């Protein structure tokens, strides 16, 4: 018999209840990864298309679906909203969810510019709610291992980065080709090379960018060089009309580390250092993939929410805002 005082550390925690906004390809990876995580429950799916929402719910065994986003964010049985809608909608929908008292994880890019991102994080702080851009690359085991290797000095002080993300995409009238919804390659693809460079060198001191724009201003290819205070540089490119080598490499005076394509999802590293043999014929270092690869990020977000944090230290507000300042500068140079 107890005295009625239950040890809080031993009290079973109620599942963290997620609602998913958007029933597209990304959500089809996110939901099964959430379903792999103990202590997390996918409560419902939202899509403006009721048939799509109902079909998604059936495919993944969800009890509920809705075509009304306001009913989702006001639902008392929802703790966290994962936004995977076209990214032109992200800022407004995240704002509605935060104002309704929900924690929010937003697919990249979380907004269209740095001002919108800063406003969202300020709102989350006022509401004492968790907000994070879903930059899953930064939570990947291979990415975490990369930073451990860089700290050992195995390639010397990192001095340059090369990274690209380009594939020819069918002009099917989807959101990527619609400037009013989510058009362009910089925010959809170029954000990954920029985030990689920021993660290693910080915010650039100068940026040089060029690219190709459609008549209405939609960007479909760009290349850019980021220069940093210590003399380091990053050469990056993105495109949705041709292939750009989707690997990345970080180089120093003693060698380089390659992240094979697709570098933002890769579970493998190659260390070109230590000897001439290892430099030109490195043994790959492989890491296990959990689910579709989103599990580490989703686990980290859930742990932060349970801890009462409003940001995650791996991808905090200041880093996200800094990346968007760089993206804004690149975009402004493309338009001239």
C-alpha positions as CSV (number, residue, x, y, z in Angstrom):
1,X,0.0,0.0,0.0
2,X,1.4,3.4,-0.9
3,X,0.8,6.8,0.6
4,X,-0.6,8.1,-2.7
5,X,2.6,9.9,-3.7
6,X,3.7,8.4,-7.0
7,X,7.3,8.7,-8.1
8,X,7.0,10.9,-11.2
9,X,10.0,9.3,-12.8
10,X,8.2,6.0,-12.7
11,X,4.8,7.2,-13.8
12,X,4.0,5.8,-17.3
13,X,3.9,8.7,-19.7
14,X,0.9,9.1,-21.9
15,X,1.8,8.8,-25.6
16,X,2.7,11.9,-27.5
17,X,-0.1,12.4,-29.9
18,X,0.8,13.6,-33.4
19,X,-1.3,14.9,-36.2
20,X,0.1,15.0,-39.8
21,X,-0.8,17.8,-42.2
22,X,-0.4,16.6,-45.8
23,X,-0.9,13.2,-47.3
24,X,1.9,13.2,-49.8
25,X,5.2,11.3,-50.2
26,X,6.9,12.7,-47.2
27,X,4.1,11.9,-44.9
28,X,4.2,8.3,-46.1
29,X,7.7,8.1,-44.7
30,X,7.0,10.1,-41.5
31,X,4.0,8.2,-40.3
32,X,5.5,4.7,-40.3
33,X,8.7,6.0,-38.7
34,X,6.6,7.6,-35.9
35,X,4.8,4.3,-35.6
36,X,8.1,2.7,-34.8
37,X,8.7,4.9,-31.8
38,X,7.4,3.8,-28.4
39,X,5.5,6.6,-26.6
40,X,4.3,8.2,-29.9
41,X,1.0,7.9,-31.5
42,X,-0.3,9.2,-34.8
43,X,-3.7,10.5,-34.1
44,X,-4.9,11.8,-37.5
45,X,-4.1,12.9,-41.0
46,X,-5.1,16.1,-42.7
47,X,-5.5,16.7,-46.4
48,X,-7.7,19.2,-48.3
49,X,-8.7,16.2,-50.5
50,X,-11.0,14.1,-48.3
51,X,-10.5,11.0,-50.5
52,X,-6.8,11.3,-50.2
53,X,-7.0,11.7,-46.4
54,X,-9.3,8.8,-46.0
55,X,-7.1,6.6,-48.2
56,X,-4.0,7.6,-46.2
57,X,-5.7,6.8,-42.9
58,X,-6.7,3.4,-44.2
59,X,-3.2,2.6,-45.5
60,X,-1.6,3.3,-42.2
61,X,-4.3,2.2,-39.8
62,X,-5.1,5.6,-38.5
63,X,-8.4,6.1,-36.7
64,X,-9.2,9.5,-37.9
65,X,-8.7,11.9,-40.8
66,X,-9.9,15.4,-41.6
67,X,-10.1,17.9,-44.5
68,X,-10.4,20.8,-42.0
69,X,-7.0,22.1,-40.7
70,X,-8.6,24.3,-38.1
71,X,-10.4,21.3,-36.6
72,X,-7.0,19.5,-36.4
73,X,-5.2,22.2,-34.6
74,X,-8.1,22.7,-32.1
75,X,-8.4,19.0,-31.4
76,X,-7.7,18.3,-27.7
77,X,-6.3,14.9,-28.5
78,X,-3.5,16.4,-30.6
79,X,-0.2,17.4,-28.9
80,X,2.1,17.9,-32.0
81,X,1.5,18.9,-35.6
82,X,3.9,17.7,-38.3
83,X,3.5,20.0,-41.3
84,X,4.3,18.3,-44.7
85,X,2.2,20.5,-47.0
86,X,3.5,22.6,-49.9
87,X,6.0,24.9,-48.3
88,X,4.4,28.1,-49.3
89,X,1.8,27.2,-46.7
90,X,4.2,26.3,-43.9
91,X,4.4,29.7,-42.2
92,X,0.7,30.4,-42.0
93,X,-0.2,26.8,-40.9
94,X,2.6,26.7,-38.3
95,X,1.3,30.0,-36.9
96,X,-2.2,28.7,-36.7
97,X,-1.0,25.5,-34.9
98,X,1.2,27.5,-32.4
99,X,-1.7,29.9,-31.7
100,X,-3.9,26.9,-31.0
101,X,-1.4,25.6,-28.4
102,X,0.3,22.8,-30.4
103,X,3.9,21.9,-30.7
104,X,5.1,22.0,-34.3
105,X,7.6,20.2,-36.5
106,X,7.7,21.8,-40.0
107,X,9.1,20.1,-43.1
108,X,12.0,22.1,-44.6
109,X,11.9,24.8,-45.6
110,X,9.8,25.9,-42.6
111,X,9.0,29.3,-44.3
112,X,9.9,31.4,-47.4
113,X,12.4,33.8,-45.8
114,X,14.3,34.6,-42.7
115,X,11.8,37.2,-41.4
116,X,9.0,34.6,-41.4
117,X,11.2,32.0,-39.7
118,X,12.2,34.5,-37.0
119,X,8.6,35.5,-36.4
120,X,7.6,31.8,-36.0
121,X,10.3,31.1,-33.4
122,X,9.4,34.3,-31.5
123,X,5.7,33.1,-31.4
124,X,6.8,29.6,-30.2
125,X,8.8,31.2,-27.4
126,X,5.9,33.4,-26.3
127,X,3.6,30.3,-26.3
128,X,6.3,28.2,-24.6
129,X,5.8,25.6,-27.4
130,X,8.4,23.5,-29.3
131,X,9.1,24.5,-32.8
132,X,11.7,22.9,-35.2
133,X,12.4,22.7,-38.9
134,X,12.5,19.0,-39.9
135,X,16.1,19.1,-41.1
136,X,16.5,15.3,-40.7
137,X,20.0,15.3,-42.2
138,X,21.4,16.9,-39.0
139,X,20.1,14.0,-36.9
140,X,21.4,11.2,-39.1
141,X,23.9,8.9,-37.4
142,X,26.3,9.4,-40.3
143,X,26.1,13.2,-40.0
144,X,26.7,13.0,-36.2
145,X,29.7,10.7,-36.9
146,X,31.0,13.2,-39.4
147,X,31.3,15.9,-36.7
148,X,33.1,13.5,-34.4
149,X,35.6,12.7,-37.1
150,X,36.2,16.4,-37.9
151,X,36.8,17.1,-34.2
152,X,39.6,14.4,-34.2
153,X,41.5,16.4,-36.8
154,X,41.7,13.4,-39.1
155,X,41.6,15.6,-42.2
156,X,43.2,18.6,-40.5
157,X,41.3,21.8,-40.1
158,X,38.3,21.7,-42.6
159,X,38.9,24.3,-45.3
160,X,36.4,23.7,-48.1
161,X,33.1,21.9,-48.8
162,X,31.6,20.8,-52.1
163,X,27.9,19.8,-52.1
164,X,25.2,19.4,-54.7
165,X,21.6,18.4,-55.1
166,X,20.2,18.2,-58.6
167,X,17.8,15.9,-60.5
168,X,15.8,16.5,-63.7
169,X,12.2,16.6,-62.4
170,X,9.2,16.1,-64.7
171,X,7.3,19.4,-65.3
172,X,4.1,17.8,-64.2
173,X,2.4,21.0,-62.9
174,X,3.1,20.0,-59.3
175,X,4.0,22.4,-56.5
176,X,7.7,22.4,-57.4
177,X,6.8,24.1,-60.7
178,X,4.2,26.5,-59.2
179,X,5.7,29.6,-57.9
180,X,2.5,30.4,-55.9
181,X,2.7,27.1,-54.0
182,X,6.3,26.0,-53.5
183,X,8.1,26.7,-56.7
184,X,11.8,26.5,-57.3
185,X,14.8,24.5,-56.4
186,X,16.7,26.7,-53.9
187,X,14.3,26.3,-50.9
188,X,13.5,22.7,-51.8
189,X,17.0,21.4,-52.7
190,X,19.6,24.1,-52.2
191,X,18.8,24.3,-48.6
192,X,20.6,21.1,-47.9
193,X,24.1,22.2,-49.2
194,X,23.6,25.5,-47.4
195,X,22.7,23.8,-44.1
196,X,25.7,21.5,-44.4
197,X,28.1,24.4,-45.0
198,X,26.6,26.4,-42.1
199,X,26.8,23.3,-39.8
200,X,30.6,23.1,-40.4
201,X,31.7,26.7,-41.0
202,X,28.9,28.9,-39.5
203,X,27.4,31.8,-41.4
204,X,29.2,33.0,-44.5
205,X,30.7,36.5,-44.7
206,X,30.2,36.8,-48.5
207,X,28.0,35.0,-51.1
208,X,28.3,34.8,-54.8
209,X,25.4,33.2,-56.7
210,X,24.1,32.8,-60.2
211,X,21.4,30.7,-61.8
212,X,18.5,30.3,-64.2
213,X,15.0,31.7,-63.7
214,X,11.8,31.2,-65.5
215,X,10.1,34.3,-66.8
216,X,7.8,34.4,-63.7
217,X,10.8,34.3,-61.4
218,X,10.8,30.6,-60.5
219,X,14.4,29.4,-60.0
220,X,15.2,26.0,-61.6
221,X,19.0,25.9,-61.2
222,X,21.7,27.8,-59.3
223,X,25.3,27.5,-58.2
224,X,26.8,29.6,-55.4
225,X,30.0,30.0,-53.4
226,X,29.9,30.8,-49.7
227,X,33.0,32.4,-48.2
228,X,33.7,32.3,-44.5
229,X,35.6,34.5,-42.0
230,X,38.5,32.0,-41.6
231,X,39.1,31.8,-45.3
232,X,37.1,28.6,-45.8
233,X,34.7,28.3,-48.7
234,X,31.8,26.1,-49.9
235,X,30.9,25.5,-53.5
236,X,27.3,24.4,-53.9
237,X,24.7,23.8,-56.6
238,X,21.1,22.7,-57.0
239,X,18.9,22.1,-59.9
240,X,15.6,20.5,-60.9
241,X,16.3,20.4,-64.7
242,X,19.6,18.4,-64.7
243,X,21.7,16.2,-62.6
244,X,24.1,17.7,-60.1
245,X,26.4,15.2,-58.3
246,X,24.4,14.6,-55.1
247,X,27.4,13.7,-52.9
248,X,29.3,16.1,-50.6
249,X,32.9,16.3,-49.4
250,X,34.7,18.2,-46.7
251,X,38.4,18.8,-47.3
252,X,41.4,19.8,-45.2
253,X,45.2,19.7,-45.3
254,X,45.4,16.0,-44.4
255,X,42.6,14.6,-46.6
256,X,38.9,14.7,-47.1
257,X,35.7,13.0,-46.1
258,X,33.1,12.1,-48.6
259,X,29.4,11.6,-48.0
260,X,28.1,9.6,-50.9
261,X,25.0,10.6,-52.7
262,X,22.4,11.3,-51.7
263,X,24.4,13.1,-49.0
264,X,21.4,14.4,-47.1
265,X,20.1,10.9,-46.6
266,X,23.3,8.9,-46.7
267,X,24.2,6.4,-43.9
268,X,27.8,6.1,-45.2
269,X,31.0,8.0,-44.9
270,X,34.3,7.6,-46.7
271,X,37.5,8.9,-45.0
272,X,40.2,9.8,-47.5
273,X,43.1,10.2,-45.0
274,X,45.8,8.5,-43.1
275,X,47.8,6.9,-45.9
276,X,47.9,7.0,-49.7
277,X,46.1,3.7,-49.9
278,X,43.3,4.9,-47.6
279,X,43.2,8.2,-49.3
280,X,42.3,6.8,-52.7
281,X,40.7,3.5,-51.7
282,X,38.9,4.2,-48.4
283,X,36.8,1.6,-46.6
284,X,33.2,2.8,-46.3
285,X,31.9,3.4,-42.8
286,X,28.2,2.3,-42.8
287,X,25.6,3.2,-40.2
288,X,22.3,1.4,-39.7
289,X,19.2,3.2,-41.0
290,X,16.2,3.3,-38.7
291,X,12.9,3.0,-40.6
292,X,12.9,5.4,-43.5
293,X,15.6,7.5,-41.9
294,X,13.4,10.0,-40.0
295,X,13.4,8.0,-36.8
296,X,16.4,9.8,-35.1
297,X,14.9,13.2,-35.8
298,X,11.4,12.3,-34.6
299,X,12.8,10.6,-31.5
300,X,14.9,13.8,-30.7
301,X,11.9,16.1,-31.3
302,X,9.7,13.9,-29.0
303,X,12.3,13.9,-26.3
304,X,12.7,17.7,-26.4
305,X,8.9,18.2,-26.2
306,X,8.6,15.9,-23.2
307,X,11.5,17.8,-21.5
308,X,9.6,21.0,-22.0
309,X,12.1,22.5,-24.5
310,X,11.0,25.0,-27.1
311,X,13.9,24.3,-29.4
312,X,16.3,21.4,-30.1
313,X,20.0,22.1,-29.7
314,X,21.0,20.1,-32.8
315,X,18.9,22.5,-35.0
316,X,17.9,25.5,-32.9
317,X,16.3,28.8,-34.0
318,X,19.5,30.7,-34.4
319,X,20.9,28.1,-36.9
320,X,17.7,27.9,-38.9
321,X,17.4,31.7,-39.1
322,X,21.0,32.0,-40.2
323,X,20.5,29.5,-43.0
324,X,17.5,31.5,-44.2
325,X,19.5,34.7,-44.3
326,X,21.9,32.9,-46.6
327,X,19.1,31.6,-48.8
328,X,17.6,35.1,-48.9
329,X,20.9,36.5,-50.2
330,X,21.3,33.8,-52.8
331,X,17.7,34.4,-54.0
332,X,18.2,38.1,-54.2
333,X,21.3,37.6,-56.4
334,X,19.5,35.2,-58.7
335,X,16.8,37.8,-59.3
336,X,19.2,40.5,-60.6
